[in-house]
Amino acid sequence: MTNRLCEMFGISAPILAFSHCRDVVVEVSKAGGLGVLGMARMSPEQVHEELNWIDAHIGGKPYGIDILNPTRYEDLGDRKFDPVRLFPPAQLDFVKSLLDNAGIPPLPVADADAIMKAMVNQFTFTPEESAKMVDIALQHPIKLIVNALGSPSPELVARAHAQGVKVAAMAGAPKHALKHKQVGCDFVIAVGTEAGGHTGSTTSMVLWPRVVDAVAPLPVLGAGGVGRGRQIAAALALGCEGVWCGSVWLKTVESEVTPEIKQKLFEAGSEDAVLTRTVTGKPCRTLRSAFTDAWDLPGAPPTLPAPLQALLWWGQGRTRVERVRAKDFLTYPVGQIVGDMHAETSVREVVHEMLLELLESKERLDSLLD
Ligand SMILES: Cc1cc2nc3c(=O)[nH]c(=O)nc-3n(C[C@H](O)[C@H](O)[C@H](O)COP(=O)(O)O)c2cc1C
C-alpha cells in the first residue's frame, strides 16, 4: 500500500502496533508495519536496554516509542512508600479483606516493602520522567514518539522534529485531537471506546470520521476494535490513513502475557472487556475479574484517583494475586476484540491475515460498487 502514513515511515502496511513487548515491536516492523514500544513503568536504564535490544534485532526497520504524559495526576508527595499513609483506610482495607477472604496469602513483609517501592518508582509518569525517557530514546534510531493521556508539549515536538522523529498523540474526542494538531503533532490516533487500556466513551464508528474531519488534512489512525482486515477496511473507509492496534498482539506467541492470562483471554467474550477505573483510577478497558467486579458491589468504596488506584491494584493486589496465580482475580487490559481471540498465533500470521482480509474486503466492495 502507499499512502501518506506508509510514505512517512517507509512501511508497506499502515498498521501500527502498540505493545509493551519488544518482540512484538520487532516482528510487526519486520512484517511491514510499525511497532511502537510502550514505555510506561520502565526505568531509564530499562528503556536503554529495551531499545538496544530492538536496535540489534529489528534489521534497520522503523519503530517508535509510546510515553504516558497524564494531564491530571495525583502528587504522591512524601507519602511515597508507606501504604498506610498513601491509601485511605477504606480502600486499603477493602482490597486486603477481598484478597484475605479469597484465601490469597499476603506477601512476606520484606517483599511487600520492596514491591511497594518498585511500584511507586514505576508509576511516576511526570513530565520530568517522560523527558528523561525521551532523552534516552532520542539516542536510538526511533522514528516516532506517541504521547498518551494528553498533548505532548511543544518543546517535545520541537526536539523530536529537530531529529527527524515524528510525533503523534491519542485522542478520544475531536477536541483533544484539535489540541494535538495545535501543538504540532504529525498525525492523531483516534481511540474508540472498544479499545483495550485507557479509552473514552465514543465508539470507533462514530469517533473516527469526526476526528478525521476535525483535524483535516492531518492524517488520522483508527484505534479501538481493530484486530482483522475487515476492521482495517472500515477504518480506511471512514477516512483514516491506517490503524493502531494493541489487543490483537496479546494472542501471539511473542506477547508478554502469562499462559494463565492468555487462556483467560481465549475464554472471554467481548462483554468481559469492561471499562473500569479499578485498575488505574482512570477509565481503562480490562478483562473482567473478581477484583474489577468487587468494586461494583454495594458497600464498596469509591476508586481512588490516578496513580493511587494503580498503586493499590499493582502494589497491594496484583502482586499477591499473580504470586499464587489466582485465576479469578487475574486481569489484563484488553479491548472488545477479545471475543474474537480464541487461539495462539504469531505476529507475522496476524499481519498476514489482516492484509488478506483487507484485500478480500476491497474486492467485495469493488464488486458491489461497480
Ligand atoms: C495490554 C494493553 C496495554 C496498554 N497500555 C498502553 C500504554 O501504556 N500506553 C498507551 O498509550 N496505550 C496503551 N494501551 C492502549 C493502546 O495504545 C491502544 O489504544 C488500544 O490497544 C487500541 O485498541 P485495541 O485494544 O482494540 O487494539 C494498551 C492496550 C493494551 C491492550
The ligand as a Tripos MOL2 file, in Angstrom:
@<TRIPOS>MOLECULE
LIG
   31    33     1     0     0
SMALL
NO_CHARGES

@<TRIPOS>ATOM
      1 C1         -2.3430   -4.5840   27.2660 C.3       1 LIG1
      2 C2         -2.5220   -3.1470   26.8430 C.ar      1 LIG1
      3 C3         -1.7360   -2.1760   27.4360 C.ar      1 LIG1
      4 C4         -1.8560   -0.8490   27.0180 C.ar      1 LIG1
      5 N1         -1.0380    0.0870   27.5740 N.ar      1 LIG1
      6 C5         -0.9770    1.3100   26.9980 C.ar      1 LIG1
      7 C6          0.0440    2.2430   27.3740 C.ar      1 LIG1
      8 O1          0.8500    2.0000   28.2750 O.2       1 LIG1
      9 N2          0.1050    3.4200   26.6970 N.ar      1 LIG1
     10 C7         -0.7650    3.7150   25.6850 C.ar      1 LIG1
     11 O2         -0.6410    4.7540   25.0740 O.2       1 LIG1
     12 N3         -1.7610    2.8750   25.3380 N.ar      1 LIG1
     13 C8         -1.8610    1.6770   25.9470 C.ar      1 LIG1
     14 N4         -2.8200    0.7930   25.5360 N.ar      1 LIG1
     15 C9         -3.8340    1.2090   24.5460 C.3       1 LIG1
     16 C10        -3.3270    1.0700   23.1030 C.3       1 LIG1
     17 O3         -2.3840    2.0750   22.8340 O.3       1 LIG1
     18 C11        -4.4530    1.2370   22.0910 C.3       1 LIG1
     19 O4         -5.0880    2.4720   22.2350 O.3       1 LIG1
     20 C12        -5.5250    0.1690   22.1150 C.3       1 LIG1
     21 O5         -4.9760   -1.0940   22.3810 O.3       1 LIG1
     22 C13        -6.2600    0.1470   20.7710 C.3       1 LIG1
     23 O6         -7.4110   -0.6260   20.7870 O.3       1 LIG1
     24 P1         -7.4310   -2.2350   20.6800 P.3       1 LIG1
     25 O7         -7.0240   -2.6920   22.0280 O.co2     1 LIG1
     26 O8         -8.8540   -2.5330   20.3440 O.co2     1 LIG1
     27 O9         -6.4760   -2.6130   19.6030 O.co2     1 LIG1
     28 C14        -2.7750   -0.5220   25.9770 C.ar      1 LIG1
     29 C15        -3.5720   -1.5170   25.4140 C.ar      1 LIG1
     30 C16        -3.4590   -2.8250   25.8250 C.ar      1 LIG1
     31 C17        -4.3280   -3.8750   25.1850 C.3       1 LIG1
@<TRIPOS>BOND
     1     1     2 1
     2     2     3 ar
     3     2    30 ar
     4     3     4 ar
     5     4     5 ar
     6     4    28 ar
     7     5     6 ar
     8     6     7 ar
     9     6    13 1
    10     7     8 2
    11     7     9 ar
    12     9    10 ar
    13    10    11 2
    14    10    12 ar
    15    12    13 ar
    16    13    14 ar
    17    14    15 1
    18    14    28 ar
    19    15    16 1
    20    16    17 1
    21    16    18 1
    22    18    19 1
    23    18    20 1
    24    20    21 1
    25    20    22 1
    26    22    23 1
    27    23    24 1
    28    24    25 2
    29    24    26 1
    30    24    27 1
    31    28    29 ar
    32    29    30 ar
    33    30    31 1
@<TRIPOS>SUBSTRUCTURE
     1 LIG1         1 GROUP 0 **** ****
